[in-house]
Amino acid sequence: MPVDENKDPQVDGTEKTSTESLTPETTPTIEEQVNPGAAADGSIAVTETQSVIKPTPGAPAEVVDEALEEASDSLEEEEEEEKAPTAKVIRKESSKVSVALTEEVKEEAVEIEEADTSGATGSAHDDFAWDAIARIDNRYSDAERTAMEKEYEASMTNIQEAEIMSAKVSAIIDGDVVLDLNYKSDGLLPLSEFRDQDIEVGTTVEVYVEQQEDEKGQLVLSRRKAKLLRAWDRIRDSYQNGTVINGKVISKTKGGLIADCGGLETFLPGSQIDIKPIIDYDAYVGKTMEFKVVKINETIKNAVVSHKALIESDLAEQREAIIASLERGQVLEGIVKNITDFGAFLDLGGVDGLLYITDISWGRINHPSDVLELNQKVNVAVLDFDENKKRISLGLKQLQPHPWEVLDETITEGSTVEGRVVNIEDYGAFLEIMPGVEGLVHVSEVTWSNQPINAREYFTVGETRDAKVVTIDRDDRKMSLSIKQLQQDPWDTININFPEGSKHSGKVKNLTPYGVFVELNDGIGGMIHISDLSWTKRFGHPSEFVKVGEDIDVVVLEVDDRDRKMSLGHKQLEENPWDSFESVFPEGSYHEATVLRKDDRGAIVQMPYGLEAYAPIKLMRKEDGSIAEVDETLTVKVIEFDRDQKKLMVSHSRYVNDIRREAKDTVVRERREEQQYTRKAVKQTNSSNERSTLGDLSAFEQLREQLNNDGDEPTEDDK
């Protein structure tokens, strides 16, 4: 069967053959010869294959014709689909061979000499016409071959390891993606690396070249590394040039969020999420946001991003525009974004202003939250602003007239007003008549009594009090009030109600080191001096006798209605015992006393009838040289008694000395008496002896002799 020389027959749909040297007596076998070349558009380097058909002796002509016809039909179909004269790469399974045929190969006639195979037998390797390949290769000169090799190399993409290249998806087969890099071999990546991107044949992607050729001769690529490197390039560019990158918040971590920016995880601090404080971080997980990179670490490829920086940059432009148009007294609408103890911050549409607590209301408020709430819209007036520091001072109360300007004209001196205690100081309390209008009640205007008043104990913040207007100055916006003037002055009738010498009962209001303040009636009180508490006892402090809040009976000693002072006494309720003490405790008398207390200077001892006396410490030395102790009872001698000064001084040492002296005097006296008695007896004896006579002596002599005669004879010694 004749074959058209202008057509390229194809065997099995993959192998292209040249038919010029076929004869009816031969059966075609295919030998591939690879020649370097380039595609017509220079985009892809292809492998050109010339098919050489070697006649096989003894092959029937019908078989050859049938094979050539099938190849011709297949080639015609391919030409109609491709419509291109250049060769292309045809991939086959490992059991097939890729064959490419260019227009140049089709035009050339290949002459193949019939091999001498008569009577020879052997293997397929022996049957192959190896010398035919050598004859075909020799048809190109060395210069032509070198030129073709250079053209082929120029058409190939220059690939370097550790670089990012662009590749086109040429096929997707069984979970693998074949990538064409315009290189001598294609790349292969698993489809799982493209889960974040929808791809199809023809899609261009970026890959990272790990190796040009591994141990199997394959090109090793990585899309993940390409994504990470590209993401890091974008992050570095954002840090250096301030560009904006996109990222998705994937999780929450300590102190902030983790954002995926192009496959690279970055840290988003909680303070950089928004310009306002964020409490619920979970609300941002899963959101895609825009960021600016504020910090990077080239060593560990880590970055810190901020969404707040983008908001602030936008607000900065708005702030400049707003500040440029600001005027003092201008009224703006703001939203309360934060409340503090000293005021509130308002968002004026890109710029913040401070509304200080004293500018919220004309009246006193304890905290800005008493008037304002978060996210509340309020109108405020611009009080002042600083273009350099970008500070704006706002006022809310300035939108209303000052309360003193609209104060009721009926409030004049002498008027009675009602107010709420809003502040308490040591010198008095402030009553708020109406928001922004306050009056001071001085401590001296609380009560008619001269007793000192503690304003913090007398008043309570928030309570309501009635007061009388004493003075009012609308220009200076000051008002003084009085509570005591709501009642009649009790000192006007003091001499009638509390004459001197009258007895009353009062309540102890205060104690001082020198006396006790007693309130007899509302606004009327006096003082009991410490010396007027008792006739017989001495106190170091009035608290030793009475406590605050106790009732006590007193006698009015003196009234000074001009200076509003009253002197009271307690001991005067009883008769003065010192009138009789003069005869009970004369100087030189001895009494039993108990030591109540002592110090380095002296001791206080209790005498009979409850009277207390003082003894200097040196006069409390006992006979053994020691000092008397507290609660010790001993005998003392009165060494001084002053009725007018109510003073009694005693001494134990004087008593001891007196006892010693008295004992010595007693001994001397007794001796004198004995001596006197002896002298008297001797004198009497002498007088009797003078009256004796000689007769008496003779009678005695006779009697002695009689006695001697009645006994033994006297010895010589007796004689």
DRENROTOR-536835 format. One record per residue (C-alpha): residue number from 0; x negated, y, z. Coordinates in steps of 0.02 Angstrom, whole numbers, always signed. Example, Ala and Ser with C-alpha at 12.3 -4.5 7.8 and 13.67 -1.06 7.14 Angstrom:
<recs>
 resi      X      Y      Z
    0   -615   -225   +390
    1   -684    -53   +357
</recs>
This chain:
<recs>
 resi      X      Y      Z
    0     +0     +0     +0
    1    -79   +166    -50
    2   -117   +294    +86
    3   -103   +482    +70
    4   -272   +558   +102
    5   -199   +723   +167
    6   -116   +639   +317
    7   -195   +582   +480
    8   -131   +410   +522
    9   -117   +366   +708
   10   -127   +193   +779
   11    -14   +154   +930
   12    +26   +339   +940
   13   -146   +381  +1014
   14   -286   +343   +891
   15   -315   +448   +734
   16   -403   +367   +584
   17   -478   +418   +417
   18   -423   +309   +270
   19   -537   +358   +128
   20   -645   +200   +130
   21   -510    +71   +159
   22   -492    -74    +34
   23   -353   -200    +18
   24   -468   -339    +70
   25   -509   -264   +244
   26   -421   -255   +419
   27   -460    -91   +511
   28   -553    -86   +678
   29   -578    +80   +771
   30   -744   +152   +828
   31   -748   +320   +919
   32   -879   +451   +895
   33   -876   +601  +1005
   34   -933   +768   +931
   35   -934   +933  +1028
   36   -818  +1068   +966
   37   -697  +1203  +1019
   38   -514  +1239   +997
   39   -462  +1361   +866
   40   -415  +1495   +998
   41   -570  +1463  +1102
   42   -471  +1431  +1260
   43   -501  +1249  +1290
   44   -649  +1140  +1246
   45   -587   +978  +1171
   46   -663   +815  +1121
   47   -662   +784   +935
   48   -654   +602   +885
   49   -689   +530   +714
   50   -616   +359   +682
   51   -720   +247   +576
   52   -633    +94   +505
   53   -743    -52   +474
   54   -678   -183   +351
   55   -660   -356   +419
   56   -696   -493   +297
   57   -551   -605   +255
   58   -413   -489   +312
   59   -255   -494   +205
   60   -214   -337   +107
   61    -35   -338   +170
   62    -91   -323   +351
   63   -202   -175   +310
   64    -68    -87   +212
   65    +60   -111   +352
   66    -59    -43   +483
   67   -101   +109   +379
   68    +80   +146   +346
   69   +125   +142   +530
   70    -21   +256   +573
   71    +27   +377   +435
   72   +208   +389   +494
   73   +155   +421   +674
   74    +34   +556   +623
   75   +165   +645   +520
   76   +281   +654   +670
   77   +143   +726   +778
   78    +98   +858   +649
   79   +277   +916   +641
   80   +281   +937   +831
   81   +114  +1021   +854
   82   +107  +1128   +693
   83    -76  +1161   +726
   84   -231  +1106   +633
   85   -340  +1094   +790
   86   -365   +938   +892
   87   -297   +918  +1068
   88   -329   +808  +1218
   89   -218   +656  +1232
   90   -221   +570  +1402
   91   -193   +385  +1409
   92   -196   +249  +1534
   93   -362   +169  +1576
   94   -329    +33  +1446
   95   -316   +160  +1303
   96   -438   +279  +1220
   97   -415   +465  +1189
   98   -440   +510  +1007
   99   -444   +686   +933
  100   -463   +727   +750
  101   -498   +901   +682
  102   -456   +970   +511
  103   -639   +962   +469
  104   -644   +772   +499
  105   -492   +745   +390
  106   -572   +835   +242
  107   -735   +740   +253
  108   -750   +569   +167
  109   -832   +436   +268
  110   -916   +304   +167
  111   -940   +141   +252
  112  -1036     +3   +171
  113   -964   -165   +190
  114  -1066   -264   +312
  115  -1133   -431   +261
  116  -1030   -545   +367
  117  -1020   -694   +252
  118  -1040   -855   +346
  119  -1083   -765   +509
  120   -994   -794   +674
  121  -1012   -702   +841
  122   -932   -595   +974
  123   -839   -431   +956
  124   -996   -340  +1008
  125  -1092   -421   +868
  126   -956   -378   +743
  127   -964   -190   +786
  128  -1052    -88   +652
  129  -1179     +0   +764
  130  -1279    +60   +614
  131  -1127   +151   +547
  132  -1127   +269   +698
  133  -1308   +311   +668
  134  -1272   +352   +487
  135  -1126   +463   +537
  136  -1226   +559   +670
  137  -1361   +596   +545
  138  -1244   +698   +437
  139  -1271   +852   +552
  140  -1437   +940   +555
  141  -1521   +983   +719
  142  -1479  +1167   +697
  143  -1296  +1128   +667
  144  -1290  +1013   +816
  145  -1370  +1145   +929
  146  -1249  +1277   +870
  147  -1101  +1165   +900
  148  -1161  +1122  +1075
  149  -1181  +1307  +1117
  150  -1007  +1343  +1050
  151   -938  +1202  +1156
  152  -1025  +1261  +1314
  153   -966  +1440  +1285
  154   -787  +1382  +1274
  155   -797  +1300  +1446
  156   -763  +1395  +1608
  157   -915  +1423  +1718
  158   -871  +1341  +1885
  159   -973  +1365  +2043
  160   -948  +1278  +2207
  161   -872  +1375  +2354
  162   -775  +1489  +2235
  163   -591  +1519  +2208
  164   -532  +1482  +2031
  165   -368  +1497  +1938
  166   -294  +1335  +1873
  167   -141  +1289  +1773
  168    -28  +1145  +1816
  169    -38  +1026  +1669
  170    +55   +879  +1741
  171   +143   +815  +1897
  172   +130   +626  +1913
  173   +182   +517  +2060
  174   +151   +646  +2199
  175     -8   +714  +2120
  176    -35   +877  +2028
  177   -156   +884  +1882
  178   -241  +1053  +1867
  179   -325  +1120  +1711
  180   -470  +1238  +1749
  181   -531  +1245  +1568
  182   -672  +1132  +1623
  183   -739   +969  +1555
  184   -636   +876  +1685
  185   -469   +913  +1765
  186   -434   +927  +1950
  187   -314   +823  +2050
  188   -225   +880  +2210
  189    -85   +799  +2312
  190    +84   +879  +2290
  191    +95   +901  +2479
  192    -25  +1049  +2468
  193   +109  +1145  +2371
  194   +249  +1127  +2497
  195   +255  +1315  +2520
  196   +272  +1348  +2333
  197   +385  +1284  +2196
  198   +276  +1230  +2049
  199   +305  +1156  +1878
  200   +202  +1121  +1725
  201   +124  +1285  +1669
  202   +121  +1366  +1843
  203    -43  +1455  +1883
  204   -115  +1428  +2056
  205   -277  +1467  +2145
  206   -391  +1329  +2208
  207   -556  +1319  +2300
  208   -698  +1222  +2217
  209   -776  +1111  +2349
  210   -881  +1004  +2230
  211   -909  +1007  +2043
  212   -929   +821  +2044
  213   -914   +692  +2180
  214   -985   +516  +2183
  215   -848   +464  +2060
  216   -882   +610  +1945
  217   -719   +697  +1993
  218   -693   +883  +2023
  219   -653   +911  +2208
  220   -530  +1054  +2242
  221   -432  +1124  +2390
  222   -282  +1238  +2383
  223   -274  +1256  +2573
  224   -448  +1331  +2583
  225   -407  +1446  +2438
  226   -253  +1508  +2532
  227   -351  +1536  +2692
  228   -490  +1630  +2604
  229   -367  +1738  +2508
  230   -271  +1770  +2669
  231   -432  +1822  +2756
  232   -475  +1938  +2611
  233   -306  +2021  +2629
  234   -329  +2035  +2817
  235   -501  +2112  +2796
  236   -433  +2233  +2667
  237   -291  +2282  +2785
  238   -415  +2313  +2925
  239   -534  +2415  +2817
  240   -409  +2509  +2707
  241   -252  +2506  +2814
  242   -150  +2406  +2690
  243     +8  +2318  +2745
  244    +21  +2128  +2750
  245   +171  +2015  +2776
  246   +183  +1875  +2901
  247   +306  +1760  +2983
  248   +318  +1742  +3171
  249   +301  +1557  +3205
  250   +289  +1542  +3394
  251   +276  +1631  +3561
  252   +118  +1630  +3665
  253    +55  +1710  +3824
  254    +59  +1898  +3805
  255   +133  +1902  +3631
  256   +174  +1807  +3471
  257    +85  +1703  +3338
  258   +112  +1763  +3158
  259    +70  +1665  +3001
  260     -5  +1787  +2875
  261    -32  +1694  +2712
  262    -75  +1531  +2800
  263   -189  +1610  +2930
  264   -127  +1623  +3109
  265   -146  +1794  +3190
  266   -105  +1863  +3362
  267    +31  +1994  +3385
  268    +20  +2067  +3562
  269   +183  +2105  +3650
  270   +136  +2288  +3663
  271   +114  +2297  +3474
  272   +284  +2228  +3424
  273   +380  +2390  +3438
  274   +364  +2565  +3507
  275   +486  +2520  +3646
  276   +453  +2386  +3776
  277   +505  +2211  +3721
  278   +570  +2087  +3848
  279   +640  +1945  +3741
  280   +499  +1880  +3631
  281   +604  +1731  +3572
  282   +714  +1847  +3470
  283   +568  +1878  +3351
  284   +521  +1696  +3319
  285   +560  +1650  +3139
  286   +566  +1830  +3077
  287   +461  +1894  +2932
  288   +381  +2061  +2974
  289   +255  +2184  +2906
  290    +91  +2210  +2997
  291    -67  +2310  +3002
  292   -228  +2228  +3056
  293   -301  +2318  +3206
  294   -444  +2200  +3250
  295   -540  +2059  +3166
  296   -676  +1936  +3212
  297   -778  +1884  +3062
  298   -865  +1744  +3156
  299   -713  +1643  +3204
  300   -598  +1715  +3069
  301   -473  +1781  +3195
  302   -368  +1939  +3186
  303   -251  +2045  +3292
  304   -105  +2126  +3201
  305    +19  +2262  +3247
  306   +194  +2302  +3191
  307   +200  +2451  +3307
  308    +62  +2536  +3207
  309   +174  +2538  +3053
  310   +317  +2613  +3152
  311   +203  +2743  +3228
  312   +132  +2792  +3061
  313   +308  +2820  +2996
  314   +356  +2913  +3153
  315   +200  +3019  +3140
  316   +260  +3090  +2976
  317   +432  +3120  +3048
  318   +354  +3197  +3203
  319   +255  +3320  +3101
  320   +410  +3372  +3007
  321   +514  +3390  +3166
  322   +382  +3487  +3263
  323   +356  +3603  +3115
  324   +540  +3650  +3121
  325   +556  +3666  +3311
  326   +607  +3828  +3396
  327   +627  +3870  +3579
  328   +810  +3864  +3626
  329   +853  +3750  +3481
  330   +984  +3618  +3523
  331   +945  +3440  +3468
  332  +1029  +3273  +3486
  333   +926  +3137  +3567
  334   +943  +2959  +3628
  335   +885  +2911  +3802
  336   +749  +2781  +3774
  337   +669  +2772  +3947
  338   +710  +2831  +4123
  339   +579  +2860  +4257
  340   +578  +2932  +4433
  341   +523  +3103  +4369
  342   +635  +3116  +4217
  343   +692  +3037  +4053
  344   +615  +3018  +3881
  345   +725  +3055  +3731
  346   +701  +3001  +3551
  347   +734  +3152  +3442
  348   +724  +3055  +3280
  349   +541  +3010  +3267
  350   +471  +3116  +3407
  351   +492  +3097  +3595
  352   +534  +3234  +3717
  353   +531  +3240  +3907
  354   +685  +3291  +4004
  355   +619  +3327  +4179
  356   +730  +3285  +4327
  357   +745  +3467  +4380
  358   +810  +3511  +4206
  359   +948  +3380  +4204
  360  +1071  +3466  +4320
  361  +1088  +3631  +4411
  362  +1126  +3529  +4567
  363  +1013  +3411  +4661
  364  +1005  +3230  +4601
  365   +908  +3088  +4680
  366   +864  +2999  +4517
  367   +891  +3034  +4331
  368   +994  +2874  +4320
  369  +1128  +2962  +4423
  370  +1170  +3063  +4267
  371  +1092  +2973  +4118
  372  +1097  +2797  +4046
  373   +985  +2706  +3923
  374  +1033  +2729  +3739
  375  +1149  +2872  +3786
  376  +1164  +3012  +3658
  377  +1148  +3185  +3734
  378  +1124  +3361  +3671
  379   +973  +3450  +3742
  380   +889  +3618  +3721
  381   +707  +3640  +3675
  382   +623  +3731  +3819
  383   +443  +3725  +3759
  384   +329  +3625  +3645
  385   +144  +3604  +3610
  386   +102  +3575  +3427
  387    -74  +3515  +3467
  388    -27  +3392  +3604
  389   +138  +3346  +3521
  390   +233  +3376  +3684
  391   +412  +3436  +3691
  392   +499  +3493  +3851
  393   +687  +3476  +3850
  394   +828  +3541  +3958
  395  +1005  +3480  +3985
  396  +1068  +3600  +4117
  397  +1017  +3749  +4010
  398  +1165  +3712  +3896
  399  +1279  +3768  +4038
  400  +1287  +3937  +4126
  401  +1198  +3952  +4293
  402  +1319  +3915  +4437
  403  +1269  +4076  +4527
  404  +1333  +4173  +4378
  405  +1505  +4096  +4393
  406  +1510  +4087  +4584
  407  +1679  +4135  +4656
  408  +1681  +4319  +4704
  409  +1782  +4277  +4859
  410  +1628  +4200  +4939
  411  +1556  +4343  +5039
  412  +1473  +4370  +5209
  413  +1586  +4303  +5345
  414  +1672  +4178  +5230
  415  +1689  +3998  +5284
  416  +1628  +3871  +5156
  417  +1614  +3683  +5147
  418  +1454  +3602  +5085
  419  +1368  +3436  +5066
  420  +1199  +3408  +5149
  421  +1078  +3379  +5005
  422   +910  +3408  +5088
  423   +841  +3413  +5265
  424   +682  +3499  +5320
  425   +603  +3530  +5489
  426   +668  +3709  +5489
  427   +847  +3668  +5439
  428   +964  +3589  +5313
  429  +1025  +3640  +5138
  430  +1211  +3632  +5102
  431  +1270  +3622  +4922
  432  +1423  +3732  +4904
  433  +1440  +3686  +4720
  434  +1316  +3607  +4597
  435  +1173  +3731  +4585
  436  +1228  +3841  +4732
  437  +1149  +3799  +4900
  438  +1136  +3883  +5070
  439  +1017  +3857  +5215
  440  +1073  +3818  +5391
  441   +924  +3862  +5501
  442   +897  +3761  +5660
  443   +930  +3919  +5761
  444  +1104  +3929  +5684
  445  +1158  +3754  +5730
  446  +1206  +3781  +5912
  447  +1218  +3923  +6038
  448  +1102  +3830  +6154
  449   +921  +3882  +6164
  450   +870  +3701  +6171
  451   +764  +3655  +6018
  452   +860  +3562  +5883
  453   +785  +3423  +5776
  454   +866  +3449  +5607
  455   +827  +3273  +5547
  456   +919  +3201  +5697
  457  +1065  +3322  +5690
  458  +1103  +3314  +5502
  459  +1127  +3168  +5382
  460  +1105  +3179  +5194
  461  +1271  +3165  +5105
  462  +1382  +3219  +5251
  463  +1500  +3367  +5233
  464  +1488  +3517  +5350
  465  +1583  +3679  +5371
  466  +1480  +3837  +5390
  467  +1497  +4023  +5396
  468  +1410  +4133  +5268
  469  +1289  +4245  +5361
  470  +1201  +4326  +5212
  471  +1219  +4308  +5023
  472  +1108  +4378  +4885
  473  +1175  +4343  +4711
  474  +1025  +4423  +4625
  475   +896  +4317  +4715
  476  +1020  +4172  +4722
  477  +1000  +4145  +4909
  478  +1126  +4110  +5046
  479  +1106  +4085  +5234
  480  +1236  +3989  +5333
  481  +1280  +3963  +5516
  482  +1373  +3824  +5604
  483  +1371  +3895  +5779
  484  +1457  +4056  +5725
  485  +1613  +3956  +5684
  486  +1641  +3953  +5874
  487  +1646  +4089  +6006
  488  +1481  +4128  +6090
  489  +1492  +4044  +6261
  490  +1360  +4161  +6331
  491  +1488  +4301  +6326
  492  +1575  +4221  +6477
  493  +1422  +4139  +6556
  494  +1433  +4235  +6720
  495  +1614  +4187  +6738
  496  +1600  +4003  +6699
  497  +1427  +3972  +6770
  498  +1389  +4095  +6913
  499  +1232  +4078  +7016
  500  +1248  +3949  +7155
  501  +1386  +3851  +7067
  502  +1369  +3664  +7054
  503  +1394  +3570  +6891
  504  +1361  +3404  +6808
  505  +1267  +3396  +6643
  506  +1180  +3276  +6524
  507   +993  +3265  +6504
  508   +952  +3315  +6323
  509   +764  +3329  +6325
  510   +612  +3304  +6436
  511   +451  +3403  +6438
  512   +298  +3390  +6550
  513   +357  +3540  +6649
  514   +544  +3507  +6664
  515   +713  +3437  +6611
  516   +835  +3517  +6487
  517  +1015  +3490  +6537
  518  +1168  +3530  +6432
  519  +1314  +3589  +6539
  520  +1432  +3632  +6398
  521  +1429  +3648  +6210
  522  +1300  +3784  +6179
  523  +1263  +3808  +6364
  524  +1114  +3729  +6446
  525   +971  +3761  +6564
  526   +808  +3690  +6628
  527   +765  +3605  +6792
  528   +583  +3635  +6835
  529   +489  +3480  +6888
  530   +463  +3554  +7061
  531   +652  +3573  +7083
  532   +690  +3389  +7061
  533   +653  +3333  +7241
  534   +610  +3409  +7409
  535   +498  +3269  +7464
  536   +423  +3186  +7308
  537   +295  +3245  +7184
  538   +315  +3185  +7001
  539   +182  +3181  +6866
  540   +318  +3187  +6733
  541   +507  +3211  +6739
  542   +531  +3039  +6660
  543   +483  +2966  +6829
  544   +644  +3038  +6899
  545   +770  +3041  +6756
  546   +793  +2981  +6575
  547   +864  +3065  +6420
  548  +1051  +3038  +6405
  549  +1081  +3016  +6592
  550  +1199  +3126  +6689
  551  +1129  +3236  +6827
  552  +1203  +3354  +6955
  553  +1130  +3528  +6961
  554  +1147  +3696  +7045
  555  +1136  +3858  +6946
  556   +987  +3951  +7019
  557   +973  +4097  +6899
  558  +1060  +4161  +6740
  559   +981  +4277  +6611
  560  +1122  +4318  +6489
  561  +1012  +4437  +6391
  562   +880  +4308  +6346
  563  +1009  +4168  +6354
  564   +915  +4070  +6486
  565   +976  +3975  +6638
  566   +873  +3904  +6781
  567   +941  +3748  +6865
  568   +895  +3646  +7017
  569   +931  +3472  +7079
  570   +850  +3466  +7250
  571   +948  +3619  +7302
  572  +1101  +3508  +7316
  573  +1029  +3453  +7484
  574   +968  +3555  +7633
  575   +785  +3594  +7640
  576   +708  +3459  +7752
  577   +549  +3559  +7772
  578   +633  +3663  +7904
  579   +634  +3512  +8019
  580   +475  +3433  +7951
  581   +372  +3568  +8038
  582   +414  +3494  +8208
  583   +400  +3312  +8147
  584   +233  +3329  +8059
  585   +133  +3458  +8156
  586    -50  +3476  +8118
  587   -154  +3347  +8213
  588    -14  +3221  +8229
  589    -38  +3039  +8181
  590    +82  +2940  +8069
  591    +92  +2777  +7975
  592    +80  +2802  +7783
  593    +81  +2691  +7626
  594    -28  +2728  +7475
  595    +86  +2753  +7324
  596    -43  +2798  +7191
  597   -217  +2864  +7179
  598   -346  +2931  +7056
  599   -525  +2991  +7062
  600   -477  +3150  +7152
  601   -353  +3092  +7282
  602   -205  +2986  +7332
  603    -18  +3011  +7361
  604    +46  +2929  +7520
  605   +224  +2908  +7579
  606   +259  +2972  +7754
  607   +410  +2937  +7861
  608   +577  +3009  +7802
  609   +523  +2987  +7620
  610   +404  +3133  +7625
  611   +253  +3122  +7511
  612    +84  +3190  +7563
  613    -81  +3215  +7477
  614   -249  +3150  +7539
  615   -416  +3191  +7455
  616   -506  +3034  +7403
  617   -654  +3065  +7518
  618   -534  +3071  +7666
  619   -462  +2899  +7626
  620   -621  +2806  +7675
  621   -591  +2672  +7805
  622   -696  +2623  +7956
  623   -792  +2493  +7854
  624   -836  +2622  +7721
  625   -713  +2563  +7586
  626   -574  +2667  +7504
  627   -393  +2625  +7541
  628   -302  +2536  +7399
  629   -126  +2560  +7329
  630    +15  +2485  +7436
  631   -102  +2480  +7585
  632    -28  +2548  +7748
  633   -138  +2641  +7871
  634   -133  +2780  +7999
  635   -166  +2957  +7942
  636   -187  +3123  +8028
  637    -95  +3280  +7970
  638   -229  +3408  +7932
  639   -121  +3540  +7843
  640    +64  +3583  +7839
  641   +131  +3727  +7730
  642   +319  +3748  +7740
  643   +330  +3881  +7607
  644   +225  +3788  +7478
  645   +302  +3621  +7527
  646   +128  +3554  +7552
  647    +71  +3417  +7671
  648   -109  +3355  +7677
  649   -167  +3206  +7777
  650   -329  +3111  +7812
  651   -369  +2936  +7867
  652   -553  +2974  +7897
  653   -507  +3108  +8022
  654   -401  +2984  +8114
  655   -546  +2859  +8121
  656   -661  +2995  +8185
  657   -534  +3046  +8315
  658   -519  +2867  +8375
  659   -706  +2851  +8392
  660   -718  +3016  +8481
  661   -573  +2974  +8596
  662   -649  +2805  +8638
  663   -814  +2888  +8681
  664   -729  +3019  +8786
  665   -633  +2884  +8878
  666   -791  +2791  +8922
  667   -874  +2951  +8981
  668   -721  +2998  +9082
  669   -709  +2828  +9161
  670   -892  +2835  +9207
  671   -869  +3006  +9281
  672   -719  +2948  +9381
  673   -817  +2797  +9442
  674   -962  +2905  +9491
  675   -847  +3024  +9582
  676   -765  +2878  +9674
  677   -934  +2809  +9720
  678   -992  +2975  +9786
  679   -834  +2993  +9887
  680   -852  +2819  +9961
  681  -1032  +2849 +10008
  682   -985  +3014 +10084
  683   -850  +2932 +10189
  684   -970  +2795 +10243
  685  -1100  +2921 +10294
  686   -973  +3017 +10396
  687   -922  +2859 +10494
  688  -1101  +2817 +10533
  689  -1127  +2987 +10614
  690   -983  +2956 +10737
  691  -1056  +2788 +10798
  692  -1130  +2783 +10981
  693  -1269  +2688 +11066
  694  -1140  +2587 +11160
  695  -1071  +2520 +11002
  696  -1242  +2467 +10949
  697  -1270  +2375 +11117
  698  -1106  +2283 +11099
  699  -1154  +2226 +10924
  700  -1322  +2168 +10989
  701  -1241  +2064 +11123
  702  -1123  +1986 +11003
  703  -1265  +1937 +10885
  704  -1359  +1857 +11024
  705  -1208  +1758 +11077
  706  -1189  +1690 +10907
  707  -1368  +1639 +10898
  708  -1358  +1550 +11061
  709  -1215  +1444 +11003
  710  -1322  +1377 +10858
  711  -1494  +1301 +10846
  712  -1639  +1384 +10913
  713  -1701  +1514 +10792
  714  -1859  +1479 +10696
  715  -2007  +1587 +10686
  716  -1950  +1655 +10524
  717  -1781  +1699 +10597
  718  -1862  +1792 +10733
</recs>
